[in-house]
Amino acid sequence: MATSVRATSDGRPPSSRPAPSTSDKSGSRPPGWRTKLFRFDTKASPYAYVAPFFILFAAFGLFPLIYTGWLSLHQVELGTHAKWVGFDNYTGLWDNEFFWKALRNTFTLGVLSTVPQLLMALGLAHLLNYKLRGRGFFRVAVLAPYATSVAAATLVFIQMFNPDYGMINQLFGHIGLGHVDWESSKWPAQIAISTIVTWRWTGYNALIYLAAMQAVPADLYEAAALDGASRWRQFVSVTIPSIRPTILFTIIVSTIGATQLFGEPLMFGGGVGVTGGTDHQYQTLSLYMYDKGWNTGELGQASAVAWVMLLILLLIGAVNLLIVRSNRRKLGA
Amino acid sequence: MRTSGRTRKAAVIAVAGLAACATLITGCSSDNKKDDNGSSDNSSASSTEKITLHVGDFGSFGYDDKTGAALYAEYHKLHPNITIVEDAVADGQQYWNSLKLHLTQNSGLDDIQAIEVGYIGLAIQPNLASKFVDFKTVAGFNAADWLPYKEKQATTSDGKVIGVGTDAGPTAICYNKDAFQKAGLPTDRDTLAANWNGDWQKFIDLGKQFAASKTAPKGMKFSDSGSGLFNAVLASQATQYSDASGKLIYDTSAGVQTAWNIATEAVQEGLTAGYQQLDPANAWAAAFKTGKFATVTCPSWMVGLVATNSGDAGKGKWDVAAPPQVGNWGGSFLAVPKSGKHVKEATELAQWLTSSAQEIKVFQKFGNIPSSTKALDDPAVQSLVNPYFPGTPMGKIFASAAKNITPAPIGPWDGNVKDIITKNGILDMEKRGTAKDKAWSNAVKQIKDTVVE
């Protein structure tokens, strides 16, 4: 297969290239050697071409994964030798209120940031899908937050959510909503952090939806319009079913992102970021893992948290898969 | 799933590649180790051989030739065969994390490594202490040259001294004279110091007067932070978080109890403004200008921050008084890893850098309070004044404070416990109005989750 691809990409018929006799240099050598080399080339070179990815993956993906798994079964502090403890690190997590708190926070923060984010993205994509002036500009504009770094975005939002002199509390004061303690109270803090996540990722998801929407055949809309369907009806009955796989994809990706939420709460908390606020009000699983690994130096416990996070993601992935399957069955595809 | 011959082959190649990577990685690190251990044999290099010494530190130690006291150039002049290169890392925490890794790997170490007082409790534990030269075995070392508490901090439980002291961080009280006057409190630093001398409770009582005063500036609290208060009180106590063997005793320690009671009383009485000193968002720094608090428990190195944070408008408004009881916050040590190539020369350099003459030079350039007793008595130190605080005898206040610091045992977990008690205990009370007992039990729960003894 590799040969044919190469030959056609050269624009020559496959037979013209490998002919051993055309080359004057190899004329002195036995023809079998050349054939062998050629055969070796066709067999081995594909591996050589894909090797960089796999070597990098093995070094930076697979190895850390396996090593973390090994670490999670040991008691190991930075700078000491590992001691086998079996599943103690995992059972320790089961009885640990801070772990459960972090898990709950990860879930609530995930819902608070993902649901509005995807709904808004869907709406935005729908608007961008219309013919409007300056479409290119708007499409770039919605992607701009995605290109902003977590640190920069969070810094700006910290200023806006500052309870004493922040813009949002000032605005609340003007419309008589009262003083909200965005930093220390649990739900306001979680809402503030979700806002940062939502702001950064809505545009990105909107563009993905937009791409999917543009692939929806126009005659479907025409048929719907002929049947007297309103714009909203068209959106619900044509657009959404047509881009369902894309919606599922964004749900999976956002869920993974939400499970790994780290930078926003860490920076939002400032001096108490690692514990997610003074009372762990918004400590996520990633923050808890970081706290264990770097503040305490307990790499074994941190690794156990990492593996639990992986298992949770696999679980969520499996649930998603089941939904996809049942959907397919329903549609009869 | 079908398994064709091709995928199996791919799997074999992938595994082989993985194995090769693994050997490469481990091969590298073991090579390094051998190299370092092998070369440590030539530590007694002849005095004429040209050598380069690396000094690893963080922040600014004030030794370098560009912005510091040019001590490296001076040493090079005294010893022409020795060139000194400084490897400075800006962030102290990052510096310590990589130093800890380097120590366990025995590679990548500099000839001299600075250790901050916050981490010295970890460095004197057997697994790390064994990597450093014991200064007791070094000619010319006399622990009595430094403040009594200083070298005690760098002494292991079996009596080894792993570092020589650079600067000290004696604490005092920085207070806003203007605000005190408006509230009808005394403003003279000696009167204040005499009023609260020896008892933090008297300091809190003064705070209550401030809070009760109708004429005190509006919106201004007496103290910047309950955590800062807690740290200052605790630093002045003879027992802190750990006992002499390094075991945690925070739940029974009289010192922790005193500090907790003082700090929480201040919080409950509404005397504190609820800031975190030196917070990354700079809320504390900004609050100087907006006048949110009248006092800050400030170590010697914080005086400069009080000035820069308050800006020109605050010039002459702040003053410094001796605290009820003196504590220490900050300061570092120089340690020499045994695995270095030039251990003998490095030890000599470390001793030279921390001798009284050099500590005075750094002090004159940067204001770092020396930890050498001889340097503290030096007129250059005693006569220091700061134009931002007209008339305040800074040198005298901090030098005499430094001499009165109570030595206390420190342990490897002190930093973690301190963080939890101040951030998740006291700050939680300030920010969320958590009850005192609940805040304590929260902190204890988290300490138990964190500490693995």
Interface residues (C-beta under 8 A of the other chain):
Chain A: Y47 A51 F54 I55 A58 A59 L62 F63 Q75 E77 L78 G79 T80 N96 E97 F98 I158 N162 D181 E183 S184 S185 G270 G271 V272 T275 T278 D279 H280 D291 W294 N295 T296 E298
Chain B: A10 I13 A14 G17 L18 C21 A22 N97 K100 L101 L103 T104 N127 L128 Q276 L278 D279 P280 A281 A283 N416 D419 K423 N424 L427 D428 K431 R432 T434 N442 K445 Q446 D449 T450 V451 V452
